[in-house]
Amino acid sequence: MWHSHPRLCHIHRVQSNYMIPESIQLAVAASALTDDPRLAAGLSHSLGFQGLLFDAFSASFNIPDLTGSGRREFSRLLSSQNQQL
């Protein structure tokens, strides 16, 4: 039986109990979740990601075109879901 080999038992145990350490932060591309940037932060948070990557220019959202207040609102939206840009 393959479980009798100590090295294989260790590999099996690691794979079945694998958890990401808290020191590792993962991000996801917002476009992989949704085309709506307002929904991306919540989706990313609910899936366990700590950050989002947005394209600077997209069909529905252009970050450089945001006004100062728009950028602040966007930043608050991300931080309200504990997401980093």
Buried (B, 14 or more C-beta within 10 A) or exposed (E): EEEEEEEEEEEEEEEEEEEEEEEEEEBBEBBEBBEEBEEBBBBBBEEEBBBBBBEEEEEEBEBEEBEEEEEEEBEEBBEEBEBEB
